Amino acid sequence: MDWINTSLNLFKAEKPEHFTDFTHCEECEEHDQTLLNATILTIGLEELGNPGWDPICFCNEIGKMYFTPAFVRLSLETVNSEFYFGQFLFHLEHNGENNKYFLACTPAQRRFLAEFIGYMIGSFASEIERNFYTEEALRAYEIWSHS
């Protein structure tokens, strides 16, 4: 499957006006600005690669859905380097089936993400294990398989 193009089609949406509760605090405003300055085609590890300063942790579910093709792209591009997939798993498994991202997705989008997680597990098991994300990958797969 062409994961990137399929995700671009399945998650096609207008760019949100805002991604965070930007009036909440300076950190929310900064993360919102970071996301507003990027697109699904341009955002990269410079913006998303630091788990300790990840704007997606502050992002609403509509914003996460908008950037899903970028998360897929970065997961595939960094398998043998920074391993962004591990960070993506955090957002996929957060709060289990009560995850607002999960709940906002359509059944087709959920199936796609379950298939993508399954693909990553099947194709990159040693990389997932080497980066200590086996349990997270299995939990995320379990959550997203309930579409």
KERO-307958 format. One record per residue (C-alpha): residue number from 1; residue in one letter; x, y, z. Coordinates in Angstrom, 2 decimals, decimal comma. Each point is the difference from the previous one (the first is absolute). Layout:
N
<lumlo><num>NUM</num><residu>a</residu><east>X</east><north>Y</north><up>Z</up></lumlo>
...
***
This chain:
147
<lumlo><num>1</num><residu>m</residu><east>0,00</east><north>0,00</north><up>0,00</up></lumlo>
<lumlo><num>2</num><residu>d</residu><east>1,07</east><north>3,56</north><up>-0,65</up></lumlo>
<lumlo><num>3</num><residu>w</residu><east>-0,38</east><north>1,09</north><up>3,62</up></lumlo>
<lumlo><num>4</num><residu>i</residu><east>0,76</east><north>3,67</north><up>-0,51</up></lumlo>
<lumlo><num>5</num><residu>n</residu><east>-2,31</east><north>0,64</north><up>-2,96</up></lumlo>
<lumlo><num>6</num><residu>t</residu><east>-2,76</east><north>-2,07</north><up>1,56</up></lumlo>
<lumlo><num>7</num><residu>s</residu><east>0,26</east><north>2,01</north><up>3,21</up></lumlo>
<lumlo><num>8</num><residu>l</residu><east>-0,01</east><north>3,27</north><up>-1,98</up></lumlo>
<lumlo><num>9</num><residu>n</residu><east>-3,27</east><north>-1,03</north><up>-1,63</up></lumlo>
<lumlo><num>10</num><residu>l</residu><east>-1,63</east><north>-1,50</north><up>3,08</up></lumlo>
<lumlo><num>11</num><residu>f</residu><east>0,87</east><north>2,88</north><up>2,33</up></lumlo>
<lumlo><num>12</num><residu>k</residu><east>-0,41</east><north>2,80</north><up>-2,54</up></lumlo>
<lumlo><num>13</num><residu>a</residu><east>-1,24</east><north>3,09</north><up>1,83</up></lumlo>
<lumlo><num>14</num><residu>e</residu><east>0,27</east><north>3,74</north><up>0,05</up></lumlo>
<lumlo><num>15</num><residu>k</residu><east>2,75</east><north>1,31</north><up>2,23</up></lumlo>
<lumlo><num>16</num><residu>p</residu><east>-1,56</east><north>0,94</north><up>3,35</up></lumlo>
<lumlo><num>17</num><residu>e</residu><east>0,02</east><north>3,64</north><up>1,05</up></lumlo>
<lumlo><num>18</num><residu>h</residu><east>1,70</east><north>-1,07</north><up>3,24</up></lumlo>
<lumlo><num>19</num><residu>f</residu><east>1,44</east><north>-3,23</north><up>1,34</up></lumlo>
<lumlo><num>20</num><residu>t</residu><east>0,18</east><north>0,68</north><up>3,73</up></lumlo>
<lumlo><num>21</num><residu>d</residu><east>-1,74</east><north>2,04</north><up>2,66</up></lumlo>
<lumlo><num>22</num><residu>f</residu><east>2,37</east><north>2,78</north><up>-1,02</up></lumlo>
<lumlo><num>23</num><residu>t</residu><east>-1,38</east><north>2,52</north><up>2,53</up></lumlo>
<lumlo><num>24</num><residu>h</residu><east>0,65</east><north>-2,35</north><up>2,93</up></lumlo>
<lumlo><num>25</num><residu>c</residu><east>3,68</east><north>0,76</north><up>0,53</up></lumlo>
<lumlo><num>26</num><residu>e</residu><east>3,23</east><north>0,92</north><up>-1,82</up></lumlo>
<lumlo><num>27</num><residu>e</residu><east>0,88</east><north>-3,66</north><up>-0,55</up></lumlo>
<lumlo><num>28</num><residu>c</residu><east>-3,35</east><north>-0,70</north><up>-1,68</up></lumlo>
<lumlo><num>29</num><residu>e</residu><east>0,42</east><north>3,13</north><up>-2,11</up></lumlo>
<lumlo><num>30</num><residu>e</residu><east>3,51</east><north>-1,03</north><up>-1,06</up></lumlo>
<lumlo><num>31</num><residu>h</residu><east>-1,10</east><north>-3,52</north><up>-0,91</up></lumlo>
<lumlo><num>32</num><residu>d</residu><east>-2,97</east><north>1,39</north><up>-1,93</up></lumlo>
<lumlo><num>33</num><residu>q</residu><east>2,31</east><north>2,32</north><up>-1,94</up></lumlo>
<lumlo><num>34</num><residu>t</residu><east>2,37</east><north>-2,88</north><up>-0,78</up></lumlo>
<lumlo><num>35</num><residu>l</residu><east>-2,85</east><north>-2,04</north><up>-1,45</up></lumlo>
<lumlo><num>36</num><residu>l</residu><east>-1,51</east><north>2,96</north><up>-1,85</up></lumlo>
<lumlo><num>37</num><residu>n</residu><east>3,37</east><north>0,68</north><up>-1,67</up></lumlo>
<lumlo><num>38</num><residu>a</residu><east>0,18</east><north>-3,55</north><up>-1,37</up></lumlo>
<lumlo><num>39</num><residu>t</residu><east>-1,99</east><north>-2,15</north><up>-2,38</up></lumlo>
<lumlo><num>40</num><residu>i</residu><east>-0,43</east><north>-3,74</north><up>-0,20</up></lumlo>
<lumlo><num>41</num><residu>l</residu><east>2,65</east><north>0,00</north><up>-2,73</up></lumlo>
<lumlo><num>42</num><residu>t</residu><east>2,54</east><north>2,24</north><up>1,76</up></lumlo>
<lumlo><num>43</num><residu>i</residu><east>-0,19</east><north>-0,92</north><up>3,68</up></lumlo>
<lumlo><num>44</num><residu>g</residu><east>2,91</east><north>-2,10</north><up>1,14</up></lumlo>
<lumlo><num>45</num><residu>l</residu><east>2,10</east><north>-1,10</north><up>2,91</up></lumlo>
<lumlo><num>46</num><residu>e</residu><east>1,16</east><north>3,55</north><up>0,63</up></lumlo>
<lumlo><num>47</num><residu>e</residu><east>-3,56</east><north>0,78</north><up>1,13</up></lumlo>
<lumlo><num>48</num><residu>l</residu><east>-1,11</east><north>-3,42</north><up>1,24</up></lumlo>
<lumlo><num>49</num><residu>g</residu><east>3,13</east><north>-1,95</north><up>0,86</up></lumlo>
<lumlo><num>50</num><residu>n</residu><east>0,42</east><north>0,95</north><up>3,66</up></lumlo>
<lumlo><num>51</num><residu>p</residu><east>-2,30</east><north>-2,03</north><up>2,27</up></lumlo>
<lumlo><num>52</num><residu>g</residu><east>0,62</east><north>2,49</north><up>2,80</up></lumlo>
<lumlo><num>53</num><residu>w</residu><east>-1,20</east><north>2,93</north><up>-2,13</up></lumlo>
<lumlo><num>54</num><residu>d</residu><east>-2,57</east><north>-1,60</north><up>-2,28</up></lumlo>
<lumlo><num>55</num><residu>p</residu><east>-2,69</east><north>2,38</north><up>-1,27</up></lumlo>
<lumlo><num>56</num><residu>i</residu><east>-2,24</east><north>-2,97</north><up>-0,76</up></lumlo>
<lumlo><num>57</num><residu>c</residu><east>-0,42</east><north>-0,59</north><up>3,75</up></lumlo>
<lumlo><num>58</num><residu>f</residu><east>-1,91</east><north>3,31</north><up>0,04</up></lumlo>
<lumlo><num>59</num><residu>c</residu><east>-1,73</east><north>-0,47</north><up>-3,33</up></lumlo>
<lumlo><num>60</num><residu>n</residu><east>-3,75</east><north>-0,53</north><up>-0,29</up></lumlo>
<lumlo><num>61</num><residu>e</residu><east>-1,34</east><north>-3,08</north><up>-1,75</up></lumlo>
<lumlo><num>62</num><residu>i</residu><east>-0,85</east><north>1,89</north><up>-3,19</up></lumlo>
<lumlo><num>63</num><residu>g</residu><east>3,61</east><north>1,13</north><up>-0,21</up></lumlo>
<lumlo><num>64</num><residu>k</residu><east>1,25</east><north>-3,53</north><up>0,60</up></lumlo>
<lumlo><num>65</num><residu>m</residu><east>-2,22</east><north>-1,26</north><up>-2,78</up></lumlo>
<lumlo><num>66</num><residu>y</residu><east>1,28</east><north>2,76</north><up>-2,31</up></lumlo>
<lumlo><num>67</num><residu>f</residu><east>3,62</east><north>-0,98</north><up>0,71</up></lumlo>
<lumlo><num>68</num><residu>t</residu><east>-0,55</east><north>-3,80</north><up>-0,13</up></lumlo>
<lumlo><num>69</num><residu>p</residu><east>1,56</east><north>-0,30</north><up>-3,49</up></lumlo>
<lumlo><num>70</num><residu>a</residu><east>3,10</east><north>1,74</north><up>1,38</up></lumlo>
<lumlo><num>71</num><residu>f</residu><east>0,13</east><north>-2,41</north><up>2,95</up></lumlo>
<lumlo><num>72</num><residu>v</residu><east>-0,18</east><north>-2,93</north><up>-2,42</up></lumlo>
<lumlo><num>73</num><residu>r</residu><east>2,69</east><north>1,53</north><up>-2,23</up></lumlo>
<lumlo><num>74</num><residu>l</residu><east>2,35</east><north>0,73</north><up>2,91</up></lumlo>
<lumlo><num>75</num><residu>s</residu><east>-0,55</east><north>-3,49</north><up>1,44</up></lumlo>
<lumlo><num>76</num><residu>l</residu><east>1,09</east><north>-1,56</north><up>-3,28</up></lumlo>
<lumlo><num>77</num><residu>e</residu><east>2,85</east><north>2,42</north><up>-0,68</up></lumlo>
<lumlo><num>78</num><residu>t</residu><east>1,64</east><north>-0,41</north><up>3,41</up></lumlo>
<lumlo><num>79</num><residu>v</residu><east>-0,18</east><north>-3,76</north><up>0,56</up></lumlo>
<lumlo><num>80</num><residu>n</residu><east>3,79</east><north>-0,31</north><up>-0,01</up></lumlo>
<lumlo><num>81</num><residu>s</residu><east>0,83</east><north>3,31</north><up>1,65</up></lumlo>
<lumlo><num>82</num><residu>e</residu><east>-2,00</east><north>2,12</north><up>2,47</up></lumlo>
<lumlo><num>83</num><residu>f</residu><east>-2,94</east><north>-2,47</north><up>0,00</up></lumlo>
<lumlo><num>84</num><residu>y</residu><east>-2,91</east><north>2,43</north><up>0,08</up></lumlo>
<lumlo><num>85</num><residu>f</residu><east>-2,44</east><north>-2,94</north><up>0,02</up></lumlo>
<lumlo><num>86</num><residu>g</residu><east>0,60</east><north>-0,39</north><up>3,74</up></lumlo>
<lumlo><num>87</num><residu>q</residu><east>-1,15</east><north>3,55</north><up>0,59</up></lumlo>
<lumlo><num>88</num><residu>f</residu><east>-2,99</east><north>-0,52</north><up>-2,30</up></lumlo>
<lumlo><num>89</num><residu>l</residu><east>-0,95</east><north>-3,05</north><up>2,07</up></lumlo>
<lumlo><num>90</num><residu>f</residu><east>-0,27</east><north>2,21</north><up>3,07</up></lumlo>
<lumlo><num>91</num><residu>h</residu><east>-2,74</east><north>2,02</north><up>-1,69</up></lumlo>
<lumlo><num>92</num><residu>l</residu><east>-1,69</east><north>-3,10</north><up>-1,39</up></lumlo>
<lumlo><num>93</num><residu>e</residu><east>-0,24</east><north>-1,81</north><up>3,32</up></lumlo>
<lumlo><num>94</num><residu>h</residu><east>-0,57</east><north>2,97</north><up>2,31</up></lumlo>
<lumlo><num>95</num><residu>n</residu><east>-3,03</east><north>-0,58</north><up>2,23</up></lumlo>
<lumlo><num>96</num><residu>g</residu><east>-0,94</east><north>-3,27</north><up>-1,71</up></lumlo>
<lumlo><num>97</num><residu>e</residu><east>-3,31</east><north>-0,08</north><up>-1,84</up></lumlo>
<lumlo><num>98</num><residu>n</residu><east>-0,93</east><north>3,27</north><up>1,73</up></lumlo>
<lumlo><num>99</num><residu>n</residu><east>2,69</east><north>1,66</north><up>-2,10</up></lumlo>
<lumlo><num>100</num><residu>k</residu><east>-1,62</east><north>3,06</north><up>-1,59</up></lumlo>
<lumlo><num>101</num><residu>y</residu><east>2,11</east><north>-0,54</north><up>-3,13</up></lumlo>
<lumlo><num>102</num><residu>f</residu><east>-1,36</east><north>-3,56</north><up>-0,31</up></lumlo>
<lumlo><num>103</num><residu>l</residu><east>-3,57</east><north>1,14</north><up>0,67</up></lumlo>
<lumlo><num>104</num><residu>a</residu><east>0,21</east><north>2,81</north><up>-2,59</up></lumlo>
<lumlo><num>105</num><residu>c</residu><east>1,11</east><north>-2,33</north><up>-2,79</up></lumlo>
<lumlo><num>106</num><residu>t</residu><east>-2,45</east><north>-1,72</north><up>-2,30</up></lumlo>
<lumlo><num>107</num><residu>p</residu><east>-0,12</east><north>-3,81</north><up>-0,06</up></lumlo>
<lumlo><num>108</num><residu>a</residu><east>1,95</east><north>0,06</north><up>-3,29</up></lumlo>
<lumlo><num>109</num><residu>q</residu><east>2,69</east><north>2,23</north><up>1,51</up></lumlo>
<lumlo><num>110</num><residu>r</residu><east>0,21</east><north>-2,27</north><up>3,06</up></lumlo>
<lumlo><num>111</num><residu>r</residu><east>0,37</east><north>-3,07</north><up>-2,23</up></lumlo>
<lumlo><num>112</num><residu>f</residu><east>2,73</east><north>1,73</north><up>-1,97</up></lumlo>
<lumlo><num>113</num><residu>l</residu><east>1,95</east><north>0,86</north><up>3,16</up></lumlo>
<lumlo><num>114</num><residu>a</residu><east>-0,47</east><north>-3,53</north><up>1,36</up></lumlo>
<lumlo><num>115</num><residu>e</residu><east>1,34</east><north>-1,37</north><up>-3,29</up></lumlo>
<lumlo><num>116</num><residu>f</residu><east>2,91</east><north>2,45</north><up>0,09</up></lumlo>
<lumlo><num>117</num><residu>i</residu><east>0,91</east><north>-1,00</north><up>3,56</up></lumlo>
<lumlo><num>118</num><residu>g</residu><east>-0,26</east><north>-3,65</north><up>-1,04</up></lumlo>
<lumlo><num>119</num><residu>y</residu><east>2,23</east><north>0,66</north><up>-3,00</up></lumlo>
<lumlo><num>120</num><residu>m</residu><east>2,59</east><north>1,70</north><up>2,18</up></lumlo>
<lumlo><num>121</num><residu>i</residu><east>-0,09</east><north>-2,87</north><up>2,51</up></lumlo>
<lumlo><num>122</num><residu>g</residu><east>0,33</east><north>-2,59</north><up>-2,76</up></lumlo>
<lumlo><num>123</num><residu>s</residu><east>2,63</east><north>1,80</north><up>-2,02</up></lumlo>
<lumlo><num>124</num><residu>f</residu><east>2,10</east><north>1,65</north><up>2,70</up></lumlo>
<lumlo><num>125</num><residu>a</residu><east>-0,32</east><north>-2,22</north><up>3,06</up></lumlo>
<lumlo><num>126</num><residu>s</residu><east>3,72</east><north>0,06</north><up>0,73</up></lumlo>
<lumlo><num>127</num><residu>e</residu><east>0,10</east><north>3,82</north><up>-0,23</up></lumlo>
<lumlo><num>128</num><residu>i</residu><east>-3,03</east><north>0,27</north><up>2,28</up></lumlo>
<lumlo><num>129</num><residu>e</residu><east>1,60</east><north>-2,37</north><up>2,49</up></lumlo>
<lumlo><num>130</num><residu>r</residu><east>3,41</east><north>1,70</north><up>-0,21</up></lumlo>
<lumlo><num>131</num><residu>n</residu><east>-1,68</east><north>3,33</north><up>0,83</up></lumlo>
<lumlo><num>132</num><residu>f</residu><east>-2,02</east><north>-1,55</north><up>2,86</up></lumlo>
<lumlo><num>133</num><residu>y</residu><east>-3,46</east><north>0,57</north><up>-1,50</up></lumlo>
<lumlo><num>134</num><residu>t</residu><east>-1,32</east><north>-3,56</north><up>-0,30</up></lumlo>
<lumlo><num>135</num><residu>e</residu><east>-2,63</east><north>0,32</north><up>2,73</up></lumlo>
<lumlo><num>136</num><residu>e</residu><east>-1,12</east><north>3,42</north><up>-1,26</up></lumlo>
<lumlo><num>137</num><residu>a</residu><east>-0,33</east><north>-1,29</north><up>-3,56</up></lumlo>
<lumlo><num>138</num><residu>l</residu><east>-2,10</east><north>-2,96</north><up>1,11</up></lumlo>
<lumlo><num>139</num><residu>r</residu><east>-2,24</east><north>2,19</north><up>2,19</up></lumlo>
<lumlo><num>140</num><residu>a</residu><east>-0,48</east><north>2,52</north><up>-2,81</up></lumlo>
<lumlo><num>141</num><residu>y</residu><east>-0,84</east><north>-2,80</north><up>-2,42</up></lumlo>
<lumlo><num>142</num><residu>e</residu><east>-2,55</east><north>-1,40</north><up>2,45</up></lumlo>
<lumlo><num>143</num><residu>i</residu><east>-1,66</east><north>3,42</north><up>0,43</up></lumlo>
<lumlo><num>144</num><residu>w</residu><east>-0,15</east><north>0,95</north><up>-3,65</up></lumlo>
<lumlo><num>145</num><residu>s</residu><east>-1,12</east><north>-3,46</north><up>-1,14</up></lumlo>
<lumlo><num>146</num><residu>h</residu><east>-3,35</east><north>0,66</north><up>1,67</up></lumlo>
<lumlo><num>147</num><residu>s</residu><east>-1,37</east><north>2,00</north><up>-2,87</up></lumlo>
***
